[in-house]
Amino acid sequence: MPLSLEDPRDELVLVENAIVVPPPAESRTRQQKSGVLTADGSFVENSISWGRSTDTVNAAPDMPDPDTIEDLPGTWMYAGIAYGHFGHFIVESMSRVWAMDELRGKIDGLIFTPKVIKPTADRTVQVYEPMMRALGVDVPARNTIVPLRVERLYVPRQGFGMHDLIVGSERFRNYMKAEAGKGIDPKGAERIYISRTRLPANRGGLLGESVLEALLAAEGYAMYHPQKETQVDQIAQYKAARDIISVDCSPLHLVGYVGNADQRIAILTRRSMDIARSMVNQLRTFNDSDAFEVNTLVRDWVPGKAHRAGRSSFGEIDFPRTYAALKAKGMIASETPWPALTDEQRTADLARIEELHGIKFNALEDTGQPLEDENSDASS
């Protein structure tokens, strides 16, 4: 059955002598056999993780060899799969923290299972400890690579996720509204552009992004590079910002947790994927903010022989139409329309990203959108 975020039945179950099973050591795919079993080997349905309401990420594991199971006394909460990627962690790995409302003071900590078995699995959780604290998780967390027999284990159902799960359950939204960023004062610029120009190789972005940065700097926007800041400082900045411009990227999920209704948030579509619209839904639903998509994508530039846009692709946008969309929403003031990216600018930036990635980038088919129709409405 599909996952229903608002189904109140058995959304939090307690399992005595639960068996927490990590994925097989040889597993390297997103789909894996892992989760929670009862003492007699039955799969606990609440331990299913979902990519969308109809697609499961994990499946019922086999009962482990008894000699491999370690005993863990006390009362714990199963938190799902721990992802190393920032966006997947704050969306999918945090999708069960809504249960902290009911379990605070009752549990000794959280238990994750890793996406991939490796000796440094606990490091994944440690890296995000400041973020978890800032989101109201006030107990220790561990990421187990061995099967555990847990004396008492609470297993909440997933309350948030990607795609059609992006608006979250009411309990998850209420939890984030009450707990996310509590005690962290707003601090930072009022107008920011969340930049990708300082990301390492294999991370995509916009073609000619440095040109866009110069145009936005002239409008009073600070260039913000979240990966260079602490997790707590990121939250402080997102609470302080009044105007946020960004491409569709992971930091916007955190903005959704800690933002507010007074913010204007423009999301520039950077790839031929229905991601920006999903992020708009999250931001509007969680915070009632004025979030909107600016889709002026002209074409995708993809590495090597890739046939579709993805995490490593670069989007080429129409600068005049982007100007028109931002101007219409009051997010920029200049009366001078932005000029289109020149051939020289395009060639120079392609050379830069090809050197950074060590691979040639190729243009996919044009999206079919007009290049310089400044009067068109690029927001949706």
Secondary structure, 3 states (H helix, E strand, C coil): CCCCCCCCCCCEEEEEEEEEECCCCCCCCCCEECEEECCCCCECHHHCCEEECCEECEECCCCCCHHHCEEEEEEEEEEEEECCCHHHHHHHHCCCHHHHHHHCCCCCEEEEEECCCCCCHHHHHHHCHHHHHHCCCCCCEEECCCCEEEEEEEEECCCCCCHHHCCCCHHHHHHHHHHCCCCCCCCCCCEEEECCCCCCCCCCEECCHHHHHHHHHCCCCEEECHHHCCHHHHHHHHHHCCEEEEECCCHHHHHHHHCCCCCEEEEECCCCCCCHHHHHHHHHHHHCCEEEEECCEEEEEEECCCCCCCCCCEEEECHHHHHHHHHHCCCCCCCCCCCCCCHHHHHHHHHHHHHHHCCCEEECCCCCCCCCCCCCCCEC
